[in-house]
């Protein structure tokens, strides 16, 4: 197929990983993909948080910024229409973003087959976390895009419920979770060199990857380590950057654990597999109820013992006691108990890690499998998750 891939993501983070991996998987399967994206996206480096767009968002009054977001649809549509005319695609695949109507307009003008990938209910998410000055306009733009698509591809069944409540027909919804590239994250990766380089040999390594926000729950890991005292020689390794790091490091110093909390900053994608392979326990201390955390699939592929919240979107991927240990969300005592159980049982860690890695292959939780599902849906069928 000839596929136009449309997105409005300027930051180089987990969103960019999803975009890059899906495009690569489609191309590996023989499809021709043309990406239409913000010009600044190509110049950004991994770990960049959106560049001048993020700075503009911080400085402008919120109503004006949201109007400019919507207005960006016009030049984006001009580029998209030009790409459609020159490329003559069979399919328009869009990574949904708020106040972004270019794909919808191309669908209405040309009738092209239109698939929309949805990673979050952004109107509700932004209203809850950043605030929205124009909530009615945000909800209207969101629902207009979702309802116009020939197929809507949420990353979790929880998110699929939100789509149905917004008026999207059940027949047009197919859940396609995040995935992993097995060639980049093979189960055979050895983290020994990474452990040596970081001085972690002989120590229990608790690991977290990705952008760190205050609500990610890492302080509860420090609380658990403080409760263990000298009983467990554990080190928390954080591979990522973000606004939650400063408070985490301050908490570690207050608890006398400064040396045992290692914040590595942004780790390049070329080193991420060996970094994760160095973890004894892979952490997902908190996650929003509709997300499909990218890190989980990478943890799973590398056979790490995972601890994560016992909630519906996580149970779509992991089984408590089989491929992970789950804890009751918001229950710090239960979290600490489950973490202590993993810390003291290397056999359990190996068993959970092996089952998690096997699940990646058995259930097709890879970008290649996702690309096949997308193409099957575009061709009018379905090869659902």
Legacy VTK file of the C-alpha trace (Angstrom):
# vtk DataFile Version 3.0
C-alpha trace
ASCII
DATASET POLYDATA
POINTS 385 float
0.000 0.000 0.000
0.899 3.670 -0.317
0.338 5.226 3.094
0.292 8.876 4.165
1.265 9.021 7.850
0.052 12.252 9.452
1.007 13.559 12.868
1.507 16.824 14.749
4.101 15.646 17.271
7.178 17.843 17.607
8.675 16.317 20.770
11.154 13.426 20.643
9.860 11.163 23.397
7.669 8.094 23.697
5.268 9.576 21.147
8.079 9.764 18.614
9.112 6.190 19.407
5.587 5.002 18.542
5.588 6.983 15.291
9.070 5.874 14.244
8.476 2.216 15.058
5.120 2.023 13.263
6.512 3.668 10.140
9.522 1.332 10.169
7.297 -1.741 10.616
5.049 -0.731 7.724
8.070 -0.198 5.496
9.578 -3.555 6.485
6.417 -5.188 5.193
6.812 -3.597 1.781
4.496 -0.613 2.109
5.534 2.856 0.939
5.059 5.428 3.695
5.217 9.203 3.336
5.229 11.118 6.624
3.570 14.536 6.860
4.619 16.230 10.105
5.644 19.581 11.605
8.877 20.826 10.002
10.625 21.107 13.379
9.998 17.414 14.134
12.767 16.298 11.772
15.385 18.554 13.405
14.595 17.533 16.996
16.800 15.135 18.942
15.621 12.283 21.167
14.675 13.723 24.553
13.654 17.129 23.198
10.393 18.309 24.688
8.831 20.180 21.785
11.277 23.060 21.273
9.811 26.441 20.439
6.279 25.069 20.395
6.571 24.122 24.082
8.036 27.538 24.885
5.176 29.238 23.032
2.655 27.210 25.014
4.193 28.360 28.295
4.220 32.045 27.322
0.954 32.634 25.479
-2.441 33.050 27.140
-4.152 29.690 27.005
-7.107 30.747 24.786
-4.746 32.248 22.208
-2.532 29.157 22.176
-5.523 26.867 21.629
-6.781 29.026 18.762
-3.312 28.866 17.204
-3.375 25.072 17.599
-6.601 24.935 15.647
-5.285 27.424 13.075
-2.242 25.204 12.495
-4.634 22.783 10.804
-4.718 25.129 7.789
-1.007 25.023 6.804
-0.935 21.361 7.798
-3.819 20.692 5.411
-2.047 22.550 2.607
1.018 20.285 3.056
-1.162 17.203 3.399
-3.199 18.019 0.301
0.001 18.572 -1.684
1.377 15.243 -0.457
-1.897 13.508 -1.392
-1.787 14.993 -4.894
1.870 14.037 -5.497
1.905 10.692 -3.681
-1.571 9.334 -4.521
-1.895 7.231 -1.359
-4.247 4.337 -0.681
-4.577 5.206 2.998
-4.324 8.149 5.392
-3.099 7.048 8.846
-3.190 9.724 11.538
-1.864 9.870 15.073
-4.661 11.844 16.709
-3.953 15.194 18.353
-6.261 17.816 19.821
-7.470 20.769 17.695
-6.039 19.061 14.590
-8.412 18.826 11.626
-6.169 18.444 8.571
-6.790 14.717 8.177
-10.535 15.129 8.616
-10.591 17.778 5.880
-8.643 15.552 3.463
-11.060 12.696 4.160
-14.040 14.907 3.382
-12.511 16.389 0.226
-11.088 13.200 -1.301
-12.862 10.239 0.328
-9.516 8.590 1.143
-9.550 5.633 3.530
-8.885 7.250 6.944
-7.548 5.468 10.035
-6.971 7.328 13.305
-4.724 6.040 16.098
-5.813 7.280 19.542
-3.402 7.170 22.474
-5.359 9.306 24.942
-8.657 11.212 25.319
-6.766 14.469 24.984
-9.622 16.874 25.691
-10.246 15.257 29.079
-6.530 14.746 29.741
-5.573 18.345 29.089
-8.553 19.664 31.041
-7.425 17.593 34.037
-3.684 18.322 33.907
-2.917 21.474 31.911
-6.311 23.129 31.821
-8.379 24.019 28.753
-9.617 27.505 27.976
-11.894 26.298 25.166
-13.209 22.924 26.373
-16.301 22.881 24.155
-14.198 23.512 21.053
-11.715 20.851 22.157
-14.422 18.236 22.643
-16.051 19.140 19.318
-12.768 18.832 17.367
-11.954 15.548 19.093
-15.292 13.913 18.378
-15.392 15.234 14.809
-12.115 13.469 14.000
-13.014 10.257 15.783
-16.427 9.988 14.119
-15.114 10.806 10.633
-12.541 8.017 10.612
-13.217 4.756 8.794
-11.510 3.016 11.693
-10.370 4.276 15.090
-7.485 2.436 16.739
-7.283 3.015 20.506
-4.321 1.584 22.400
-6.454 0.004 25.158
-9.928 -1.433 25.595
-10.441 1.133 28.353
-9.909 3.872 25.782
-12.223 2.062 23.373
-15.012 2.504 25.928
-14.372 6.269 25.905
-14.642 6.261 22.115
-17.984 4.448 22.190
-19.281 6.930 24.761
-18.263 9.729 22.372
-20.477 8.279 19.663
-17.951 6.230 17.692
-19.542 3.037 16.405
-18.264 -0.186 17.926
-17.727 -1.643 14.435
-15.171 1.028 13.561
-13.069 0.507 16.716
-10.132 -1.884 16.932
-7.772 -1.989 19.905
-4.105 -2.004 18.910
-1.811 -1.629 21.934
1.740 -0.400 21.895
4.429 -2.886 20.972
8.145 -3.534 20.768
10.711 -4.165 18.047
12.050 -7.646 18.717
15.226 -6.937 16.732
16.025 -3.983 18.996
14.872 -5.663 22.212
15.718 -9.375 21.906
15.445 -11.482 25.040
19.150 -12.329 24.715
20.397 -8.802 25.524
22.867 -8.861 28.432
22.968 -5.940 30.852
26.241 -6.969 32.524
28.377 -4.324 30.806
25.883 -1.616 31.683
25.869 -2.734 35.321
29.663 -2.653 35.457
29.806 0.795 33.882
27.361 2.115 36.486
28.965 0.316 39.445
25.889 -1.831 40.031
27.447 -5.287 40.223
26.150 -7.372 43.103
23.333 -4.941 43.894
19.568 -5.240 43.403
18.651 -2.833 40.601
15.189 -1.276 40.544
14.697 0.442 37.208
12.396 2.954 35.550
12.567 4.349 31.999
10.873 7.286 30.337
9.819 10.853 30.991
9.483 11.401 34.749
6.467 13.305 36.011
5.582 13.924 39.680
2.555 11.621 39.418
4.569 8.635 38.147
4.889 7.339 41.704
8.667 6.998 42.002
8.767 8.572 45.504
6.988 5.479 46.832
9.967 3.422 45.603
12.299 5.583 47.688
9.954 5.131 50.669
10.199 1.354 50.253
13.994 1.455 50.027
14.158 3.604 53.158
11.967 1.084 55.000
14.316 -1.755 54.013
17.342 0.039 55.434
20.529 -1.976 55.089
18.591 -5.244 54.756
18.435 -4.956 50.958
21.292 -3.422 48.967
19.052 -1.865 46.334
19.705 0.932 43.857
17.015 2.850 41.962
18.079 3.636 38.381
16.022 6.173 36.429
16.720 6.381 32.689
14.947 9.528 31.603
14.381 13.188 32.334
11.439 15.281 33.412
9.927 17.567 36.031
9.610 14.799 38.621
13.358 14.223 38.996
14.207 17.172 41.244
11.767 16.145 43.979
12.822 12.489 43.672
16.478 13.364 44.198
15.596 15.692 47.086
13.542 12.951 48.746
16.425 10.495 48.341
18.821 12.933 50.022
16.407 13.507 52.915
16.133 9.741 53.399
19.910 9.310 53.313
19.676 7.395 50.036
21.336 9.891 47.709
23.963 7.406 46.503
21.319 4.749 45.927
19.192 6.774 43.494
20.882 7.123 40.101
19.283 9.495 37.600
20.981 8.841 34.262
19.141 11.444 32.206
18.034 10.614 28.677
19.397 7.265 27.498
19.551 6.930 23.700
17.428 4.335 21.965
20.595 2.525 20.900
21.451 1.862 24.572
17.994 1.416 26.047
17.899 -2.380 25.706
21.141 -2.943 27.640
19.992 -0.424 30.242
16.702 -2.265 30.851
18.498 -5.619 30.786
20.505 -4.375 33.785
17.306 -4.085 35.882
16.355 -6.823 38.338
12.920 -5.278 38.867
11.265 -3.026 36.271
8.972 -0.391 37.722
5.625 1.004 36.617
4.558 2.578 39.936
1.637 4.480 38.462
-0.140 4.908 35.127
-3.289 6.656 33.944
-6.235 4.333 33.512
-6.396 4.425 29.694
-2.706 4.315 28.696
-0.674 1.574 27.022
2.752 2.304 28.551
5.517 1.854 26.009
8.001 0.904 28.714
5.952 -2.160 29.711
6.460 -3.836 26.340
10.191 -3.169 26.431
10.403 -4.488 29.999
8.479 -7.578 28.912
10.560 -8.234 25.804
13.761 -8.231 27.855
12.350 -10.618 30.443
12.349 -8.241 33.397
10.308 -8.860 36.538
7.648 -6.135 36.447
5.649 -4.498 39.202
2.645 -2.466 38.038
-0.802 -1.278 39.214
-3.662 -3.757 39.229
-6.004 -1.862 36.895
-7.914 -2.684 33.746
-5.522 -1.308 31.126
-2.560 -3.098 32.716
-4.482 -6.371 32.973
-5.015 -6.206 29.210
-1.287 -6.965 28.889
-0.066 -8.495 32.179
-1.415 -11.192 34.500
-0.807 -10.946 38.226
1.430 -13.734 39.491
2.035 -14.982 35.955
3.833 -12.267 33.968
4.103 -9.573 36.661
3.252 -8.712 40.238
0.407 -6.226 40.436
-0.492 -4.021 43.386
-3.621 -2.188 44.411
-3.426 1.365 43.031
-3.088 3.949 45.773
-2.188 1.328 48.396
1.410 2.130 49.376
1.596 -0.735 51.862
0.550 -3.263 49.221
3.013 -1.775 46.739
5.844 -2.058 49.263
4.833 -5.617 50.114
4.818 -6.726 46.477
8.124 -4.971 45.814
9.702 -6.594 48.871
8.424 -9.979 47.711
10.142 -9.518 44.348
13.309 -8.195 45.947
13.677 -11.293 48.089
12.851 -13.957 45.496
15.180 -14.243 42.478
13.379 -17.402 41.296
10.077 -15.502 41.164
11.766 -12.692 39.248
13.083 -15.132 36.646
9.725 -16.892 36.288
7.756 -13.668 35.833
10.332 -12.284 33.407
10.302 -15.389 31.234
6.498 -15.420 31.097
6.400 -11.727 30.180
8.910 -12.198 27.357
7.019 -15.227 26.052
3.787 -13.198 26.026
5.320 -10.695 23.600
5.769 -13.400 20.970
2.735 -15.504 21.802
0.311 -12.579 21.657
1.988 -10.607 18.880
2.781 -7.541 20.991
5.221 -6.186 18.428
5.270 -3.269 16.006
5.383 -5.689 13.080
2.202 -7.388 14.278
0.591 -3.987 14.828
1.460 -2.920 11.286
-0.202 -6.076 9.947
-3.334 -5.293 11.980
-3.447 -1.752 10.601
-3.130 -2.929 7.008
-5.742 -5.646 7.509
-8.126 -3.028 8.882
-7.377 -0.661 5.988
-8.182 -3.447 3.554
-11.558 -3.887 5.187
-10.841 -6.822 7.441
-9.607 -7.059 10.994
-6.868 -8.922 12.770
-7.582 -7.609 16.235
-5.612 -7.750 19.428
LINES 1 386
385 0 1 2 3 4 5 6 7 8 9 10 11 12 13 14 15 16 17 18 19 20 21 22 23 24 25 26 27 28 29 30 31 32 33 34 35 36 37 38 39 40 41 42 43 44 45 46 47 48 49 50 51 52 53 54 55 56 57 58 59 60 61 62 63 64 65 66 67 68 69 70 71 72 73 74 75 76 77 78 79 80 81 82 83 84 85 86 87 88 89 90 91 92 93 94 95 96 97 98 99 100 101 102 103 104 105 106 107 108 109 110 111 112 113 114 115 116 117 118 119 120 121 122 123 124 125 126 127 128 129 130 131 132 133 134 135 136 137 138 139 140 141 142 143 144 145 146 147 148 149 150 151 152 153 154 155 156 157 158 159 160 161 162 163 164 165 166 167 168 169 170 171 172 173 174 175 176 177 178 179 180 181 182 183 184 185 186 187 188 189 190 191 192 193 194 195 196 197 198 199 200 201 202 203 204 205 206 207 208 209 210 211 212 213 214 215 216 217 218 219 220 221 222 223 224 225 226 227 228 229 230 231 232 233 234 235 236 237 238 239 240 241 242 243 244 245 246 247 248 249 250 251 252 253 254 255 256 257 258 259 260 261 262 263 264 265 266 267 268 269 270 271 272 273 274 275 276 277 278 279 280 281 282 283 284 285 286 287 288 289 290 291 292 293 294 295 296 297 298 299 300 301 302 303 304 305 306 307 308 309 310 311 312 313 314 315 316 317 318 319 320 321 322 323 324 325 326 327 328 329 330 331 332 333 334 335 336 337 338 339 340 341 342 343 344 345 346 347 348 349 350 351 352 353 354 355 356 357 358 359 360 361 362 363 364 365 366 367 368 369 370 371 372 373 374 375 376 377 378 379 380 381 382 383 384
